[in-house]
Amino acid sequence: QAQKNCPAMHYYPPPVRTSRSRSRGREGGGAPPPGYGAPPPHHGYGGHPPPEVHPGYGHGAPPVGGYPPPPGYEHPPPSHHAPPPGGYPPHPSYGSSYGSAPPHGAPPPSHGHPPPAGYGAPPPHGYGAPPPPHSHGPPPHAGYGHPPPHGCGAPPPPGYGHPPPPGFGHPPPPGYGHPPHPGYGPPPPGYGPPPPGYGHPPHPGYGHPHPGYGPPPQGYGAPPAPGYGALPTRSRSRSPPPRRRGKGRGKGEKKAEAKKQPKQPPPEKKAPVLKEDGSTPTARELSDIKEWEAKEKRDANPESTREAKPLQLLMERSSNPGQWTACVDDVHLRSWMYMAHEKDVTQADFQELRSKVDWVELMGGSNITRKTGWFVKPGCQCPYHYGKQRVEAQPFPDWFWEMSKRWLKSLNLTGDDAESAMPDSVNLNLYEDGNHTVAWHSDDEPLFQGKFKDARIVSVSLGTSRKFQIGLRAPRRGGILKPEKGSVESFNLGHGHLCTMEGLFQKHYLHQIAKSTVKAPRINATFRYIAEHDYNCPMRWA
């Protein structure tokens, strides 16, 4: 069983058991050779048959201590009469084979008959000596007639005579008796039984290259280069020819797909707009119709009032509210615009701005429309976009921050909340002369969310006076943003003017700096509050 459980030990099946013979001592050992164990000839044992021997005599090696004597050894059989005193007389024929008279006390030739007188008496001196040379018959073996060796006649050891175990007498398996291979023994704690074949030596040639293969190429077996992977396998069969792209390609496929897919009903076309006389309106007339529809929709959907959604205007926070002039007071559209003059804005401030700001030129086609700069609070990195042009943010310079607080001092923006805090960004524009302009637009960039919620803007003008125009937003005409007809109003913004635009002014109104004939420069500083920082700005995730 141990051999079966240990794969490292060779297991041999038990030998085929031969048929049981009459003598148990021969079991498994085969039949003895001819004549093995046969009694000696009669003429070699004094001319008489030998006495009975122990059963199994001659069937293998004698037991330790020798065989026991046969029954009746040194004792007469029960049927014999006691010998007469002095022993039996010799038989008349005794000694015929020796050529002389038998010794005194020799047994009669016929075993089993009453012995003669004197039988059993001790033999005379010299009994057991080898016969004289002239006697007939083979000489007896050495020690013939001497007493048996020590232990002769002792009982056999326990188990003597039982059949040997199966396989007894067969040669041991190859390698039997040699020390086991290194590592042979029970596995360490925690390991389960080894897999089948574990511990056996590998088959011949294991680890050697196949016959006919040469040495591997240089670098074979080294780890692959980074990023190297399995390459796509190419089929040896020819690829199908490319599909035709000419006339009639895929007609059957298109028809099959058309049958599978249900036909969608065509979109309903709007009835063409006709004038009263039934004629088709021109493009300008169609733009007027769209504008009128937008006005009807705007008038029918008013914005929330200040009572419903409270909003404090900047002029209401001012130290002198009476100096502010209402330019737009549109409660219906929640839009307000006020103007005032601030004496703390000086000509020295204008010169300092013009010389210290790193101005960036903005292009309109091949012409320079104006120059700009973009300042933000420290920590913000939001860029400013003018169409496709991008202007990177610069932190507020200390000198400009102090200048800004002086300009907006009357608005009392000294708190930390959104209502009372200073603006966190400013857009600077330099108009060198009347040819530098900005077209109709609204400050509705995603940074300020002016289209969706209240947005506060404070504009400070420095330098020469320029015309500032405002108007209601109307649908685009040929892709161009223009105000609604009849809604345009113009204001002159001179040096030191403050202009506020609040509420939803950037949603419903447009403004511009129109082209003029002035030759002097003008600087406009537009202060605003960033409502939603750029995606890449750290303050967005702060």
C-alpha positions in Angstrom: 0.0 0.0 0.0 2.9 2.4 0.8 4.3 1.8 -2.7 1.0 2.7 -4.3 0.7 5.9 -2.3 4.2 7.1 -3.0 4.7 7.8 -6.7 8.5 7.9 -6.3 8.6 4.2 -5.4 8.4 1.5 -8.0 5.4 -0.7 -7.7 5.6 -4.3 -8.9 2.5 -6.5 -9.0 2.6 -9.7 -6.9 3.8 -12.9 -8.8 1.3 -15.3 -10.2 0.6 -17.9 -7.7 1.2 -21.4 -8.9 -1.1 -24.3 -8.0 -0.8 -25.7 -4.5 1.3 -28.8 -4.4 1.0 -31.6 -1.8 4.0 -30.3 0.0 3.5 -26.7 1.4 7.3 -26.2 1.5 7.3 -26.3 -2.3 4.7 -23.6 -2.7 6.0 -20.8 -4.9 9.4 -22.4 -5.4 8.5 -24.8 -8.2 9.1 -28.6 -8.5 12.5 -30.0 -7.3 14.9 -31.4 -9.8 14.6 -35.1 -10.6 16.0 -37.3 -7.8 16.0 -34.4 -5.3 15.4 -35.8 -1.8 15.0 -39.4 -3.0 16.2 -42.1 -0.6 19.7 -43.5 -1.2 19.9 -46.9 -2.8 19.5 -50.0 -0.7 23.0 -51.1 -1.2 24.3 -47.8 0.2 22.5 -48.2 3.5 23.8 -51.5 4.6 21.7 -53.2 1.9 18.5 -52.2 3.6 16.0 -49.4 3.1 16.8 -46.3 5.1 14.9 -45.4 8.1 12.0 -43.0 7.9 13.0 -39.3 7.8 11.3 -36.2 8.9 8.4 -35.1 6.6 9.6 -32.5 4.2 13.2 -33.6 4.4 15.0 -32.5 1.3 12.6 -29.7 0.5 14.9 -26.8 1.1 17.4 -25.7 3.7 17.3 -27.6 7.1 16.0 -25.7 10.1 18.2 -24.0 12.6 19.6 -26.7 14.9 19.0 -29.5 12.4 16.1 -32.0 11.9 14.5 -33.9 14.7 15.2 -37.7 14.7 12.5 -39.9 13.2 9.9 -41.5 15.4 11.3 -44.4 17.4 14.9 -43.4 17.0 17.0 -45.1 19.7 13.8 -46.8 20.9 12.4 -50.1 19.6 9.0 -49.9 18.0 6.0 -50.7 20.2 5.5 -54.1 18.5 9.1 -55.3 19.3 9.9 -57.6 22.2 12.5 -56.6 24.7 15.9 -57.8 23.6 17.3 -60.6 25.6 20.1 -60.0 28.0 23.4 -59.7 26.2 21.8 -58.7 22.9 20.6 -60.7 19.9 22.8 -63.2 18.2 24.0 -62.2 14.8 22.0 -63.3 11.8 23.4 -66.0 9.7 23.4 -63.8 6.6 24.7 -60.7 8.3 28.0 -59.5 7.0 27.7 -61.2 3.7 28.2 -57.8 2.1 31.1 -57.0 4.2 32.9 -60.3 4.0 33.0 -60.9 7.7 30.7 -61.5 10.6 28.5 -58.5 11.6 29.3 -56.8 14.9 27.6 -57.9 18.0 24.2 -56.3 18.4 23.5 -55.4 14.7 19.8 -55.3 13.7 18.4 -58.2 11.7 18.0 -57.7 8.0 14.2 -58.0 8.2 13.0 -54.9 10.0 9.9 -55.4 12.1 10.5 -58.9 13.2 11.4 -59.7 16.8 15.0 -58.8 17.3 17.4 -61.6 18.3 18.8 -61.9 21.7 21.2 -59.1 22.6 19.7 -56.5 20.3 19.9 -53.0 21.6 23.0 -53.7 23.7 25.8 -51.1 23.4 28.1 -51.9 20.5 31.5 -53.3 21.1 34.6 -51.2 21.0 35.2 -49.9 17.6 31.7 -50.1 16.4 31.0 -47.5 13.8 34.5 -47.5 12.4 34.8 -47.7 8.7 34.8 -51.2 7.4 38.0 -52.8 6.2 39.2 -52.0 2.8 38.4 -55.5 1.5 34.7 -55.2 2.3 32.0 -54.9 -0.4 29.8 -51.8 -1.0 30.4 -48.1 -1.0 32.2 -46.6 2.0 29.9 -44.9 4.5 29.9 -41.0 4.7 32.1 -39.2 7.2 30.8 -39.4 10.7 28.7 -42.4 10.0 27.7 -44.0 13.2 28.7 -41.0 15.4 26.1 -39.4 17.6 24.1 -36.6 15.9 25.3 -32.9 16.3 24.1 -30.6 19.0 20.5 -29.5 18.5 19.6 -32.5 16.3 16.1 -33.6 17.2 15.1 -30.2 18.6 11.6 -29.0 17.6 11.5 -26.7 14.6 11.2 -22.9 15.0 7.7 -21.3 15.1 6.1 -21.0 11.7 8.4 -23.6 10.1 6.6 -25.5 7.4 4.2 -22.6 6.6 4.1 -21.4 3.0 6.4 -18.4 2.2 4.9 -15.0 1.4 3.8 -14.2 -2.2 6.8 -13.3 -4.4 9.2 -15.1 -2.0 12.3 -16.2 -3.9 11.9 -13.7 -6.8 14.7 -11.2 -7.5 14.1 -7.7 -6.0 13.1 -4.9 -8.3 15.9 -2.8 -10.0 17.2 -0.1 -7.6 16.0 -2.0 -4.5 18.2 -1.2 -1.6 19.7 2.0 -3.1 19.3 5.3 -1.2 16.2 7.3 -2.3 16.7 10.4 -4.5 17.2 13.8 -2.8 14.0 15.3 -1.4 12.3 12.0 -1.1 10.1 11.9 2.0 6.9 13.3 3.3 5.9 16.8 2.0 6.2 19.8 4.4 3.1 20.7 6.5 0.3 22.3 4.6 1.1 20.6 1.2 -1.4 18.2 -0.3 -0.6 15.0 -2.1 1.8 15.5 -5.0 0.4 15.4 -8.6 0.6 12.1 -10.6 4.1 11.5 -11.8 5.7 13.9 -9.3 9.2 12.8 -8.4 9.8 10.6 -11.4 12.8 11.4 -13.5 12.0 13.2 -16.8 11.8 11.2 -20.0 15.1 10.8 -22.0 16.0 13.9 -24.0 13.9 16.2 -21.8 15.3 19.7 -22.0 17.3 19.1 -25.2 16.4 20.6 -28.6 14.6 18.4 -31.0 16.9 16.6 -33.4 17.5 18.7 -36.5 17.1 22.1 -34.8 20.0 24.3 -34.6 21.1 26.7 -31.8 18.5 29.4 -30.9 19.1 32.9 -32.3 20.8 35.6 -30.3 18.5 37.1 -27.8 16.1 34.2 -27.9 14.3 33.8 -24.5 15.0 37.4 -23.4 11.9 39.4 -22.2 10.1 41.2 -25.0 10.5 44.9 -25.6 8.0 47.2 -23.8 4.7 47.4 -25.7 5.5 44.4 -27.8 2.5 42.1 -28.2 1.1 39.4 -30.3 1.1 40.3 -34.0 -2.0 39.7 -36.1 -1.7 36.5 -38.1 -2.3 36.7 -41.8 -4.2 34.0 -43.6 -2.5 32.3 -46.5 -5.7 32.4 -48.4 -6.3 35.2 -50.8 -8.4 38.1 -49.6 -11.6 38.7 -51.4 -11.5 41.2 -54.2 -12.5 44.8 -53.2 -16.1 45.7 -53.7 -16.9 47.8 -56.7 -17.5 51.4 -56.2 -18.9 52.2 -59.6 -22.4 52.5 -61.0 -24.9 50.0 -59.6 -22.9 49.1 -56.5 -25.0 47.6 -53.7 -28.4 47.9 -55.4 -29.7 44.6 -54.0 -28.5 45.4 -50.5 -30.0 48.9 -50.5 -33.3 47.5 -51.7 -33.2 44.8 -49.0 -32.5 47.4 -46.3 -35.2 49.6 -47.6 -37.8 46.8 -47.3 -36.8 46.0 -43.7 -36.9 49.6 -42.4 -40.3 51.2 -42.2 -40.6 54.4 -44.1 -40.6 57.5 -41.9 -43.1 60.1 -42.7 -41.6 63.3 -44.1 -41.4 66.2 -41.7 -44.3 68.6 -41.9 -43.4 71.6 -43.9 -44.5 75.0 -42.5 -46.8 76.8 -44.7 -44.9 79.5 -46.5 -45.4 83.0 -45.1 -47.2 85.1 -47.6 -48.0 88.8 -47.6 -51.5 90.1 -47.8 -51.5 90.2 -51.5 -50.3 86.6 -51.6 -46.8 87.3 -52.8 -43.7 85.8 -51.2 -41.8 88.1 -48.8 -38.2 89.0 -49.4 -35.3 87.9 -47.1 -35.4 91.2 -45.2 -39.1 91.0 -44.8 -38.7 87.4 -43.5 -36.2 88.7 -40.9 -38.7 91.3 -39.8 -41.3 88.7 -39.4 -39.0 86.6 -37.2 -38.1 89.6 -35.1 -41.7 90.4 -34.6 -42.4 86.8 -33.5 -39.5 87.0 -31.0 -40.8 90.3 -29.6 -44.3 88.7 -29.1 -42.7 85.8 -27.3 -40.6 88.1 -25.1 -43.5 90.3 -24.2 -45.6 87.2 -23.3 -42.9 85.8 -20.9 -41.8 88.4 -18.4 -38.8 87.8 -16.1 -39.0 87.6 -12.3 -39.5 90.9 -10.5 -37.2 92.1 -7.8 -40.0 91.5 -5.3 -40.2 87.9 -6.3 -36.4 87.4 -6.6 -34.6 90.1 -4.6 -31.7 91.9 -6.2 -29.8 94.9 -4.8 -28.6 97.3 -7.5 -25.2 98.9 -7.3 -26.6 102.5 -7.4 -28.6 101.6 -4.3 -25.3 100.7 -2.5 -23.7 104.0 -3.6 -22.8 106.8 -1.2 -24.7 109.2 -3.4 -27.6 107.4 -5.3 -28.9 110.6 -6.7 -25.9 111.1 -9.0 -26.9 107.9 -11.0 -28.8 108.2 -14.2 -31.1 105.4 -15.3 -30.4 104.5 -18.9 -32.4 101.2 -18.9 -34.9 100.4 -16.3 -36.7 97.4 -17.7 -38.5 95.6 -14.9 -40.3 93.4 -17.4 -37.0 91.9 -18.6 -35.2 92.3 -15.3 -32.6 94.5 -16.9 -31.0 97.7 -15.5 -28.3 100.1 -16.7 -27.1 103.2 -14.8 -24.5 105.9 -15.4 -22.6 108.2 -13.0 -19.4 110.3 -13.0 -16.6 109.5 -10.7 -14.1 112.3 -10.0 -11.5 109.9 -8.6 -10.7 108.6 -12.1 -7.7 110.8 -13.2 -5.7 111.4 -16.4 -2.7 110.0 -14.6 -4.5 106.7 -14.2 -5.1 106.7 -18.0 -1.4 107.2 -18.7 -0.3 104.6 -16.2 -2.7 102.0 -17.7 -1.5 102.7 -21.2 2.1 102.3 -20.3 2.1 99.5 -17.8 -0.4 97.0 -19.3 0.9 94.3 -21.7 -1.6 94.9 -24.4 -2.6 92.1 -26.8 -3.8 93.0 -30.3 -7.2 91.7 -31.4 -7.7 91.1 -35.1 -10.8 91.4 -37.1 -9.8 89.8 -40.4 -6.7 91.6 -41.4 -7.4 94.7 -39.3 -6.6 95.4 -35.7 -9.9 96.2 -33.9 -8.5 97.0 -30.5 -6.0 96.0 -27.8 -6.9 94.1 -24.7 -5.7 92.8 -21.3 -7.2 90.3 -18.9 -6.6 90.5 -15.1 -7.9 88.1 -12.5 -7.6 87.5 -8.8 -4.5 85.4 -7.6 -5.2 81.7 -8.0 -7.5 81.9 -11.0 -6.2 80.8 -14.4 -9.4 81.3 -16.5 -8.5 82.5 -20.0 -10.7 85.0 -21.9 -12.0 84.3 -25.4 -12.8 86.8 -28.1 -14.3 84.6 -30.7 -11.4 82.3 -31.8 -8.8 84.4 -30.0 -7.6 83.4 -26.5 -6.1 85.8 -24.0 -4.3 84.2 -21.0 -5.1 85.4 -17.5 -2.7 87.7 -15.5 -3.0 88.2 -11.8 -4.1 91.7 -10.6 -1.0 93.9 -10.3 -0.8 95.6 -6.9 -0.8 99.1 -8.4 -3.9 98.3 -10.5 -5.8 96.8 -7.5 -5.2 99.9 -5.5 -6.4 102.0 -8.4 -9.6 99.9 -8.8 -10.5 100.3 -5.2 -10.2 104.0 -5.5 -12.5 104.1 -8.6 -15.2 101.9 -7.0 -15.0 103.4 -3.5 -18.4 105.0 -3.8 -20.1 101.6 -4.3 -19.0 100.4 -0.9 -17.7 97.1 -2.1 -15.8 96.2 1.0 -17.5 92.9 2.1 -16.7 89.2 1.4 -20.1 88.0 0.1 -21.2 88.1 -3.5 -23.3 91.2 -3.0 -20.7 93.4 -1.3 -17.3 92.0 -2.6 -15.1 93.6 -5.1 -15.1 92.2 -8.7 -12.6 89.3 -9.2 -11.8 90.1 -12.9 -11.4 93.0 -15.3 -11.3 93.2 -19.0 -9.2 96.2 -20.4 -9.8 97.5 -23.9 -7.6 100.2 -25.6 -9.1 102.0 -28.6 -6.3 104.0 -30.2 -8.7 106.1 -32.3 -12.2 106.0 -33.9 -11.3 103.1 -36.2 -10.9 100.8 -33.2 -14.4 99.5 -32.5 -16.3 96.6 -31.0 -19.4 95.3 -32.9 -22.8 94.4 -31.4 -22.4 91.8 -28.7 -23.4 90.8 -25.2 -21.1 89.8 -22.3 -22.7 86.3 -22.1 -19.6 84.2 -21.9 -19.9 80.9 -19.9 -17.5 82.4 -17.3 -20.2 84.9 -16.2 -23.5 82.9 -16.9 -25.2 86.1 -18.0 -27.8 84.3 -20.1 -29.0 82.2 -17.1 -28.8 84.4 -14.0 -28.2 87.9 -12.8 -24.8 89.2 -13.8 -23.2 92.4 -12.5 -20.9 94.6 -14.7 -19.2 97.9 -13.8 -17.5 99.8 -16.7 -15.0 102.7 -16.1 -14.1 104.9 -19.0 -10.8 106.8 -19.3 -9.6 109.1 -22.1 -11.6 110.5 -25.0 -15.4 110.2 -25.2 -16.9 107.5 -27.4 -20.5 106.7 -28.4 -21.9 103.7 -26.5 -25.0 102.1 -28.0 -27.4 99.6 -26.6 -30.5 97.7 -28.1 -32.8 94.8 -27.5 -31.6 91.4 -28.8 -33.2 90.2 -32.0 -32.9 87.0 -34.1 -29.8 87.0 -36.2 -30.1 88.3 -39.7 -28.0 86.3 -42.1 -25.8 85.1 -39.2 -25.1 88.7 -38.0 -26.1 89.7 -34.5 -28.0 93.0 -34.5 -30.5 94.7 -32.2 -34.1 95.0 -32.6 -35.3 97.8 -34.9 -36.4 100.9 -33.0 -34.7 99.8 -29.7 -31.3 101.3 -30.2 -30.2 104.1 -27.8 -26.9 105.9 -27.7 -24.9 107.4 -24.8 -21.6 109.2 -24.6 -19.1 107.7 -22.2 -16.4 110.2 -21.3 -13.5 110.3 -19.0 -14.5 109.2 -15.4 -17.9 107.8 -16.3 -19.1 104.7 -14.4 -21.7 102.5 -16.2 -23.4 99.5 -14.5 -25.3 96.7 -16.3 -27.2 94.4 -13.9 -29.8 91.7 -13.8 -30.4 89.9 -17.1 -29.2 92.8 -19.2 -26.7 90.5 -21.1 -29.6 88.1 -22.0 -31.9 90.6 -23.5 -29.7 93.6 -24.6 -26.8 94.1 -26.9 -24.2 96.9 -26.9 -21.3 98.2 -29.0 -18.7 101.0 -29.5 -19.5 102.4 -32.9 -17.0 103.6 -35.4 -16.3 107.4 -35.2 -13.9 110.1 -36.5 -12.1 110.7 -33.2 -8.3 110.6 -33.2 -7.7 110.3 -29.5 -7.4 107.0 -27.5 -9.8 105.6 -25.0 -9.5 102.9 -22.4 -12.4 101.0 -20.9 -12.1 98.8 -17.8 -15.0 96.4 -17.5 -15.1 94.8 -14.0 -17.0 91.5 -13.7 -17.7 88.5 -11.4 -16.7 85.0 -12.5 -19.7 82.7 -11.9 -18.2 79.4 -13.3 -14.5 79.0 -13.6 -12.9 77.3 -16.5 -12.5 73.5 -16.4 -8.7 73.7 -16.2 -8.8 76.4 -13.5 -7.7 75.3 -10.0 -10.4 77.4 -8.5 -13.1 75.4 -10.2 -12.2 72.3 -8.0 -11.2 74.3 -4.8 
